[in-house]
Amino acid sequence: MKGKIDYFIDRSFRDIADADYISARICWRLKLDHQFFWMALQALEKYLKGILLYSRLPTHDLRHDISKALVRAQNIPA
């Protein structure tokens, strides 16, 4: 079961965040500031939620609150 959950997290969060990150870098190089910030924000949100889900922490109450997600991720025991 753990493998299936991790696969879901890989596909739904990490892989999409990777694509958003690459898109953000392309936008940065093309000086598309607005698009860069939007894509970077999307990537960051998905990476944080993925980290929390890998740690089996809930994310449903986060909505799009990146600050809250970051604090929760920083509190994950090493």
Gaussian input, Z-matrix of N, CA and C with variables (Angstrom, degrees):
# hf/3-21g

backbone

0 1
 N
 C     1     B1
 C     2     B2     1     A1
 N     3     B3     2     A2     1     D1
 C     4     B4     3     A3     2     D2
 C     5     B5     4     A4     3     D3
 N     6     B6     5     A5     4     D4
 C     7     B7     6     A6     5     D5
 C     8     B8     7     A7     6     D6
 N     9     B9     8     A8     7     D7
 C    10    B10     9     A9     8     D8
 C    11    B11    10    A10     9     D9
 N    12    B12    11    A11    10    D10
 C    13    B13    12    A12    11    D11
 C    14    B14    13    A13    12    D12
 N    15    B15    14    A14    13    D13
 C    16    B16    15    A15    14    D14
 C    17    B17    16    A16    15    D15
 N    18    B18    17    A17    16    D16
 C    19    B19    18    A18    17    D17
 C    20    B20    19    A19    18    D18
 N    21    B21    20    A20    19    D19
 C    22    B22    21    A21    20    D20
 C    23    B23    22    A22    21    D21
 N    24    B24    23    A23    22    D22
 C    25    B25    24    A24    23    D23
 C    26    B26    25    A25    24    D24
 N    27    B27    26    A26    25    D25
 C    28    B28    27    A27    26    D26
 C    29    B29    28    A28    27    D27
 N    30    B30    29    A29    28    D28
 C    31    B31    30    A30    29    D29
 C    32    B32    31    A31    30    D30
 N    33    B33    32    A32    31    D31
 C    34    B34    33    A33    32    D32
 C    35    B35    34    A34    33    D33
 N    36    B36    35    A35    34    D34
 C    37    B37    36    A36    35    D35
 C    38    B38    37    A37    36    D36
 N    39    B39    38    A38    37    D37
 C    40    B40    39    A39    38    D38
 C    41    B41    40    A40    39    D39
 N    42    B42    41    A41    40    D40
 C    43    B43    42    A42    41    D41
 C    44    B44    43    A43    42    D42
 N    45    B45    44    A44    43    D43
 C    46    B46    45    A45    44    D44
 C    47    B47    46    A46    45    D45
 N    48    B48    47    A47    46    D46
 C    49    B49    48    A48    47    D47
 C    50    B50    49    A49    48    D48
 N    51    B51    50    A50    49    D49
 C    52    B52    51    A51    50    D50
 C    53    B53    52    A52    51    D51
 N    54    B54    53    A53    52    D52
 C    55    B55    54    A54    53    D53
 C    56    B56    55    A55    54    D54
 N    57    B57    56    A56    55    D55
 C    58    B58    57    A57    56    D56
 C    59    B59    58    A58    57    D57
 N    60    B60    59    A59    58    D58
 C    61    B61    60    A60    59    D59
 C    62    B62    61    A61    60    D60
 N    63    B63    62    A62    61    D61
 C    64    B64    63    A63    62    D62
 C    65    B65    64    A64    63    D63
 N    66    B66    65    A65    64    D64
 C    67    B67    66    A66    65    D65
 C    68    B68    67    A67    66    D66
 N    69    B69    68    A68    67    D67
 C    70    B70    69    A69    68    D68
 C    71    B71    70    A70    69    D69
 N    72    B72    71    A71    70    D70
 C    73    B73    72    A72    71    D71
 C    74    B74    73    A73    72    D72
 N    75    B75    74    A74    73    D73
 C    76    B76    75    A75    74    D74
 C    77    B77    76    A76    75    D75
 N    78    B78    77    A77    76    D76
 C    79    B79    78    A78    77    D77
 C    80    B80    79    A79    78    D78
 N    81    B81    80    A80    79    D79
 C    82    B82    81    A81    80    D80
 C    83    B83    82    A82    81    D81
 N    84    B84    83    A83    82    D82
 C    85    B85    84    A84    83    D83
 C    86    B86    85    A85    84    D84
 N    87    B87    86    A86    85    D85
 C    88    B88    87    A87    86    D86
 C    89    B89    88    A88    87    D87
 N    90    B90    89    A89    88    D88
 C    91    B91    90    A90    89    D89
 C    92    B92    91    A91    90    D90
 N    93    B93    92    A92    91    D91
 C    94    B94    93    A93    92    D92
 C    95    B95    94    A94    93    D93
 N    96    B96    95    A95    94    D94
 C    97    B97    96    A96    95    D95
 C    98    B98    97    A97    96    D96
 N    99    B99    98    A98    97    D97
 C   100   B100    99    A99    98    D98
 C   101   B101   100   A100    99    D99
 N   102   B102   101   A101   100   D100
 C   103   B103   102   A102   101   D101
 C   104   B104   103   A103   102   D102
 N   105   B105   104   A104   103   D103
 C   106   B106   105   A105   104   D104
 C   107   B107   106   A106   105   D105
 N   108   B108   107   A107   106   D106
 C   109   B109   108   A108   107   D107
 C   110   B110   109   A109   108   D108
 N   111   B111   110   A110   109   D109
 C   112   B112   111   A111   110   D110
 C   113   B113   112   A112   111   D111
 N   114   B114   113   A113   112   D112
 C   115   B115   114   A114   113   D113
 C   116   B116   115   A115   114   D114
 N   117   B117   116   A116   115   D115
 C   118   B118   117   A117   116   D116
 C   119   B119   118   A118   117   D117
 N   120   B120   119   A119   118   D118
 C   121   B121   120   A120   119   D119
 C   122   B122   121   A121   120   D120
 N   123   B123   122   A122   121   D121
 C   124   B124   123   A123   122   D122
 C   125   B125   124   A124   123   D123
 N   126   B126   125   A125   124   D124
 C   127   B127   126   A126   125   D125
 C   128   B128   127   A127   126   D126
 N   129   B129   128   A128   127   D127
 C   130   B130   129   A129   128   D128
 C   131   B131   130   A130   129   D129
 N   132   B132   131   A131   130   D130
 C   133   B133   132   A132   131   D131
 C   134   B134   133   A133   132   D132
 N   135   B135   134   A134   133   D133
 C   136   B136   135   A135   134   D134
 C   137   B137   136   A136   135   D135
 N   138   B138   137   A137   136   D136
 C   139   B139   138   A138   137   D137
 C   140   B140   139   A139   138   D138
 N   141   B141   140   A140   139   D139
 C   142   B142   141   A141   140   D140
 C   143   B143   142   A142   141   D141
 N   144   B144   143   A143   142   D142
 C   145   B145   144   A144   143   D143
 C   146   B146   145   A145   144   D144
 N   147   B147   146   A146   145   D145
 C   148   B148   147   A147   146   D146
 C   149   B149   148   A148   147   D147
 N   150   B150   149   A149   148   D148
 C   151   B151   150   A150   149   D149
 C   152   B152   151   A151   150   D150
 N   153   B153   152   A152   151   D151
 C   154   B154   153   A153   152   D152
 C   155   B155   154   A154   153   D153
 N   156   B156   155   A155   154   D154
 C   157   B157   156   A156   155   D155
 C   158   B158   157   A157   156   D156
 N   159   B159   158   A158   157   D157
 C   160   B160   159   A159   158   D158
 C   161   B161   160   A160   159   D159
 N   162   B162   161   A161   160   D160
 C   163   B163   162   A162   161   D161
 C   164   B164   163   A163   162   D162
 N   165   B165   164   A164   163   D163
 C   166   B166   165   A165   164   D164
 C   167   B167   166   A166   165   D165
 N   168   B168   167   A167   166   D166
 C   169   B169   168   A168   167   D167
 C   170   B170   169   A169   168   D168
 N   171   B171   170   A170   169   D169
 C   172   B172   171   A171   170   D170
 C   173   B173   172   A172   171   D171
 N   174   B174   173   A173   172   D172
 C   175   B175   174   A174   173   D173
 C   176   B176   175   A175   174   D174
 N   177   B177   176   A176   175   D175
 C   178   B178   177   A177   176   D176
 C   179   B179   178   A178   177   D177
 N   180   B180   179   A179   178   D178
 C   181   B181   180   A180   179   D179
 C   182   B182   181   A181   180   D180
 N   183   B183   182   A182   181   D181
 C   184   B184   183   A183   182   D182
 C   185   B185   184   A184   183   D183
 N   186   B186   185   A185   184   D184
 C   187   B187   186   A186   185   D185
 C   188   B188   187   A187   186   D186
 N   189   B189   188   A188   187   D187
 C   190   B190   189   A189   188   D188
 C   191   B191   190   A190   189   D189
 N   192   B192   191   A191   190   D190
 C   193   B193   192   A192   191   D191
 C   194   B194   193   A193   192   D192
 N   195   B195   194   A194   193   D193
 C   196   B196   195   A195   194   D194
 C   197   B197   196   A196   195   D195
 N   198   B198   197   A197   196   D196
 C   199   B199   198   A198   197   D197
 C   200   B200   199   A199   198   D198
 N   201   B201   200   A200   199   D199
 C   202   B202   201   A201   200   D200
 C   203   B203   202   A202   201   D201
 N   204   B204   203   A203   202   D202
 C   205   B205   204   A204   203   D203
 C   206   B206   205   A205   204   D204
 N   207   B207   206   A206   205   D205
 C   208   B208   207   A207   206   D206
 C   209   B209   208   A208   207   D207
 N   210   B210   209   A209   208   D208
 C   211   B211   210   A210   209   D209
 C   212   B212   211   A211   210   D210
 N   213   B213   212   A212   211   D211
 C   214   B214   213   A213   212   D212
 C   215   B215   214   A214   213   D213
 N   216   B216   215   A215   214   D214
 C   217   B217   216   A216   215   D215
 C   218   B218   217   A217   216   D216
 N   219   B219   218   A218   217   D217
 C   220   B220   219   A219   218   D218
 C   221   B221   220   A220   219   D219
 N   222   B222   221   A221   220   D220
 C   223   B223   222   A222   221   D221
 C   224   B224   223   A223   222   D222
 N   225   B225   224   A224   223   D223
 C   226   B226   225   A225   224   D224
 C   227   B227   226   A226   225   D225
 N   228   B228   227   A227   226   D226
 C   229   B229   228   A228   227   D227
 C   230   B230   229   A229   228   D228
 N   231   B231   230   A230   229   D229
 C   232   B232   231   A231   230   D230
 C   233   B233   232   A232   231   D231

   B1=1.4523
   B2=1.5320
   B3=1.3486
   B4=1.4658
   B5=1.5232
   B6=1.3254
   B7=1.4575
   B8=1.5131
   B9=1.3209
   B10=1.4590
   B11=1.5246
   B12=1.3159
   B13=1.4669
   B14=1.5262
   B15=1.3293
   B16=1.4623
   B17=1.5275
   B18=1.3171
   B19=1.4671
   B20=1.5274
   B21=1.3225
   B22=1.4599
   B23=1.5339
   B24=1.3235
   B25=1.4684
   B26=1.5302
   B27=1.3223
   B28=1.4711
   B29=1.5211
   B30=1.3200
   B31=1.4645
   B32=1.5283
   B33=1.3216
   B34=1.4548
   B35=1.5229
   B36=1.2989
   B37=1.4586
   B38=1.5261
   B39=1.3225
   B40=1.4556
   B41=1.5221
   B42=1.3213
   B43=1.4585
   B44=1.5269
   B45=1.3162
   B46=1.4637
   B47=1.5273
   B48=1.3270
   B49=1.4656
   B50=1.5271
   B51=1.3197
   B52=1.4673
   B53=1.5265
   B54=1.3266
   B55=1.4662
   B56=1.5327
   B57=1.3279
   B58=1.4677
   B59=1.5246
   B60=1.3220
   B61=1.4647
   B62=1.5278
   B63=1.3201
   B64=1.4633
   B65=1.5253
   B66=1.3237
   B67=1.4641
   B68=1.5217
   B69=1.3256
   B70=1.4642
   B71=1.5273
   B72=1.3160
   B73=1.4698
   B74=1.5209
   B75=1.3145
   B76=1.4716
   B77=1.5287
   B78=1.3131
   B79=1.4655
   B80=1.5256
   B81=1.3272
   B82=1.4682
   B83=1.5310
   B84=1.3204
   B85=1.4638
   B86=1.5254
   B87=1.3355
   B88=1.4675
   B89=1.5289
   B90=1.3327
   B91=1.4657
   B92=1.5323
   B93=1.3126
   B94=1.4708
   B95=1.5251
   B96=1.3238
   B97=1.4608
   B98=1.5253
   B99=1.3229
   B100=1.4598
   B101=1.5262
   B102=1.3255
   B103=1.4606
   B104=1.5260
   B105=1.3387
   B106=1.4562
   B107=1.5237
   B108=1.3334
   B109=1.4624
   B110=1.5259
   B111=1.3232
   B112=1.4621
   B113=1.5372
   B114=1.3264
   B115=1.4571
   B116=1.5381
   B117=1.3306
   B118=1.4603
   B119=1.5272
   B120=1.3169
   B121=1.4666
   B122=1.5257
   B123=1.3197
   B124=1.4588
   B125=1.5232
   B126=1.3250
   B127=1.4642
   B128=1.5185
   B129=1.3112
   B130=1.4646
   B131=1.5217
   B132=1.3077
   B133=1.4709
   B134=1.5313
   B135=1.3235
   B136=1.4636
   B137=1.5253
   B138=1.3377
   B139=1.4660
   B140=1.5250
   B141=1.3208
   B142=1.4666
   B143=1.5245
   B144=1.3134
   B145=1.4657
   B146=1.5247
   B147=1.3292
   B148=1.4636
   B149=1.5185
   B150=1.3241
   B151=1.4671
   B152=1.5169
   B153=1.3117
   B154=1.4645
   B155=1.5284
   B156=1.3121
   B157=1.4676
   B158=1.5354
   B159=1.3322
   B160=1.4688
   B161=1.5282
   B162=1.3232
   B163=1.4736
   B164=1.5211
   B165=1.3272
   B166=1.4706
   B167=1.5295
   B168=1.3183
   B169=1.4563
   B170=1.5286
   B171=1.3206
   B172=1.4647
   B173=1.5284
   B174=1.3219
   B175=1.4658
   B176=1.5273
   B177=1.3256
   B178=1.4647
   B179=1.5223
   B180=1.3149
   B181=1.4620
   B182=1.5297
   B183=1.3247
   B184=1.4606
   B185=1.5220
   B186=1.3225
   B187=1.4616
   B188=1.5256
   B189=1.3365
   B190=1.4651
   B191=1.5250
   B192=1.3190
   B193=1.4595
   B194=1.5292
   B195=1.3295
   B196=1.4591
   B197=1.5237
   B198=1.3124
   B199=1.4772
   B200=1.5223
   B201=1.3091
   B202=1.4658
   B203=1.5332
   B204=1.3274
   B205=1.4657
   B206=1.5354
   B207=1.3251
   B208=1.4636
   B209=1.5244
   B210=1.3255
   B211=1.4708
   B212=1.5245
   B213=1.3114
   B214=1.4587
   B215=1.5358
   B216=1.3392
   B217=1.4664
   B218=1.5215
   B219=1.3206
   B220=1.4666
   B221=1.5178
   B222=1.3132
   B223=1.4529
   B224=1.5274
   B225=1.3200
   B226=1.4541
   B227=1.5260
   B228=1.3198
   B229=1.4778
   B230=1.5281
   B231=1.3153
   B232=1.4815
   B233=1.5077
   A1=111.21
   A2=116.79
   A3=120.46
   A4=110.68
   A5=116.95
   A6=121.37
   A7=112.62
   A8=116.92
   A9=120.87
   A10=111.02
   A11=116.49
   A12=120.45
   A13=109.90
   A14=116.27
   A15=120.00
   A16=111.37
   A17=117.31
   A18=121.07
   A19=110.07
   A20=116.75
   A21=121.14
   A22=110.45
   A23=116.81
   A24=121.04
   A25=109.48
   A26=117.00
   A27=120.97
   A28=110.68
   A29=115.72
   A30=121.29
   A31=112.88
   A32=117.61
   A33=121.14
   A34=114.15
   A35=117.79
   A36=120.15
   A37=112.11
   A38=117.67
   A39=119.64
   A40=112.97
   A41=117.84
   A42=120.63
   A43=111.62
   A44=117.13
   A45=120.63
   A46=110.20
   A47=117.06
   A48=120.33
   A49=110.34
   A50=117.38
   A51=120.77
   A52=110.64
   A53=117.22
   A54=121.21
   A55=110.61
   A56=116.93
   A57=120.27
   A58=110.60
   A59=117.11
   A60=121.73
   A61=110.95
   A62=116.44
   A63=120.56
   A64=110.18
   A65=116.59
   A66=120.45
   A67=110.93
   A68=116.59
   A69=120.54
   A70=110.62
   A71=117.17
   A72=119.94
   A73=111.50
   A74=116.52
   A75=120.18
   A76=109.71
   A77=116.47
   A78=120.33
   A79=111.08
   A80=116.75
   A81=120.80
   A82=110.47
   A83=115.71
   A84=119.72
   A85=112.18
   A86=115.72
   A87=120.52
   A88=112.04
   A89=115.93
   A90=122.78
   A91=112.44
   A92=115.23
   A93=121.80
   A94=107.21
   A95=115.05
   A96=121.01
   A97=113.50
   A98=116.85
   A99=120.11
   A100=110.89
   A101=117.05
   A102=121.67
   A103=110.92
   A104=116.63
   A105=120.15
   A106=111.02
   A107=116.26
   A108=119.24
   A109=111.36
   A110=117.27
   A111=120.33
   A112=110.82
   A113=117.12
   A114=120.40
   A115=110.83
   A116=116.98
   A117=120.50
   A118=110.47
   A119=116.42
   A120=121.11
   A121=110.98
   A122=116.41
   A123=120.75
   A124=110.97
   A125=116.65
   A126=120.65
   A127=110.55
   A128=116.48
   A129=120.64
   A130=111.62
   A131=116.27
   A132=120.07
   A133=111.26
   A134=116.71
   A135=120.15
   A136=111.84
   A137=117.55
   A138=119.92
   A139=110.73
   A140=117.09
   A141=119.93
   A142=111.70
   A143=116.67
   A144=119.53
   A145=110.63
   A146=116.94
   A147=119.86
   A148=111.76
   A149=117.10
   A150=121.24
   A151=110.34
   A152=116.46
   A153=120.19
   A154=111.05
   A155=116.06
   A156=119.15
   A157=111.44
   A158=117.63
   A159=119.67
   A160=110.48
   A161=115.79
   A162=121.13
   A163=111.75
   A164=115.81
   A165=123.18
   A166=112.18
   A167=115.31
   A168=120.91
   A169=108.90
   A170=118.17
   A171=120.43
   A172=112.29
   A173=115.90
   A174=121.13
   A175=112.06
   A176=117.03
   A177=119.77
   A178=112.97
   A179=118.35
   A180=120.89
   A181=112.57
   A182=118.40
   A183=121.30
   A184=113.24
   A185=115.57
   A186=121.17
   A187=108.16
   A188=118.33
   A189=121.02
   A190=111.09
   A191=116.40
   A192=121.83
   A193=109.88
   A194=115.82
   A195=121.15
   A196=111.30
   A197=117.11
   A198=120.08
   A199=110.51
   A200=116.01
   A201=120.90
   A202=110.49
   A203=116.38
   A204=120.69
   A205=110.63
   A206=116.22
   A207=120.26
   A208=111.18
   A209=116.84
   A210=120.41
   A211=109.74
   A212=117.03
   A213=119.89
   A214=111.29
   A215=116.62
   A216=120.03
   A217=111.61
   A218=117.13
   A219=120.76
   A220=111.89
   A221=117.48
   A222=121.95
   A223=113.67
   A224=117.47
   A225=121.06
   A226=107.71
   A227=117.66
   A228=119.18
   A229=110.79
   A230=115.70
   A231=120.77
   A232=111.86
   D1=-40.02
   D2=-179.97
   D3=-57.72
   D4=-40.88
   D5=179.48
   D6=-62.47
   D7=-39.32
   D8=179.30
   D9=-68.24
   D10=-39.45
   D11=178.41
   D12=-65.64
   D13=-46.13
   D14=179.16
   D15=-62.42
   D16=-37.96
   D17=177.77
   D18=-62.89
   D19=-42.17
   D20=177.44
   D21=-61.15
   D22=-44.07
   D23=179.61
   D24=-64.51
   D25=-42.66
   D26=177.94
   D27=-55.36
   D28=-52.06
   D29=-174.54
   D30=-72.76
   D31=-39.23
   D32=-173.20
   D33=-86.92
   D34=-24.37
   D35=-175.81
   D36=-121.90
   D37=-61.20
   D38=-174.47
   D39=-62.32
   D40=-49.59
   D41=-176.81
   D42=-63.91
   D43=-40.82
   D44=178.96
   D45=-69.52
   D46=-38.89
   D47=176.82
   D48=-62.43
   D49=-39.95
   D50=177.02
   D51=-59.40
   D52=-44.59
   D53=179.49
   D54=-65.24
   D55=-40.83
   D56=177.82
   D57=-63.95
   D58=-39.13
   D59=178.57
   D60=-62.75
   D61=-45.39
   D62=178.55
   D63=-62.79
   D64=-42.12
   D65=177.78
   D66=-61.81
   D67=-40.93
   D68=178.81
   D69=-61.64
   D70=-42.41
   D71=179.66
   D72=-64.27
   D73=-39.42
   D74=177.35
   D75=-63.43
   D76=-44.79
   D77=179.06
   D78=-61.58
   D79=-38.77
   D80=178.58
   D81=-61.38
   D82=-46.08
   D83=-178.36
   D84=-65.77
   D85=-30.19
   D86=179.36
   D87=-88.68
   D88=4.32
   D89=179.79
   D90=60.05
   D91=36.42
   D92=174.84
   D93=-96.33
   D94=77.84
   D95=-170.73
   D96=-57.77
   D97=-50.04
   D98=-177.57
   D99=-59.28
   D100=-46.28
   D101=179.87
   D102=-66.08
   D103=-38.19
   D104=177.69
   D105=-59.11
   D106=-50.87
   D107=-177.54
   D108=-62.00
   D109=-39.42
   D110=-179.97
   D111=-65.00
   D112=-47.04
   D113=-178.40
   D114=-67.21
   D115=-38.85
   D116=178.06
   D117=-63.72
   D118=-41.53
   D119=177.80
   D120=-61.77
   D121=-43.72
   D122=178.87
   D123=-62.61
   D124=-44.10
   D125=179.79
   D126=-62.11
   D127=-46.74
   D128=-178.90
   D129=-60.66
   D130=-44.22
   D131=179.42
   D132=-60.66
   D133=-44.78
   D134=-178.75
   D135=-68.99
   D136=-39.49
   D137=176.90
   D138=-61.39
   D139=-45.56
   D140=-179.42
   D141=-63.28
   D142=-44.63
   D143=178.96
   D144=-64.68
   D145=-38.24
   D146=176.54
   D147=-61.84
   D148=-44.06
   D149=178.15
   D150=-59.14
   D151=-44.50
   D152=-180.00
   D153=-64.77
   D154=-41.82
   D155=-179.22
   D156=-68.31
   D157=-37.88
   D158=175.50
   D159=-59.45
   D160=-31.67
   D161=178.55
   D162=-87.60
   D163=4.60
   D164=178.57
   D165=62.23
   D166=35.73
   D167=175.61
   D168=-101.05
   D169=147.22
   D170=-177.87
   D171=-70.81
   D172=148.37
   D173=177.92
   D174=-128.11
   D175=-6.11
   D176=-173.62
   D177=-62.32
   D178=-26.43
   D179=-178.55
   D180=-88.35
   D181=-4.44
   D182=-177.33
   D183=-75.93
   D184=-31.60
   D185=-171.64
   D186=54.47
   D187=-118.25
   D188=179.90
   D189=-117.13
   D190=27.39
   D191=-177.59
   D192=-85.75
   D193=93.32
   D194=-176.50
   D195=-67.35
   D196=-36.49
   D197=179.39
   D198=-60.94
   D199=-44.01
   D200=179.16
   D201=-65.07
   D202=-40.73
   D203=178.91
   D204=-64.46
   D205=-41.00
   D206=179.99
   D207=-63.64
   D208=-44.73
   D209=178.68
   D210=-61.55
   D211=-43.54
   D212=179.76
   D213=-63.64
   D214=-39.68
   D215=178.51
   D216=-67.75
   D217=-36.48
   D218=179.20
   D219=-67.57
   D220=-21.84
   D221=-179.69
   D222=-90.62
   D223=3.82
   D224=176.53
   D225=-71.20
   D226=126.58
   D227=178.74
   D228=-61.98
   D229=140.73
   D230=-178.08
   D231=-73.82

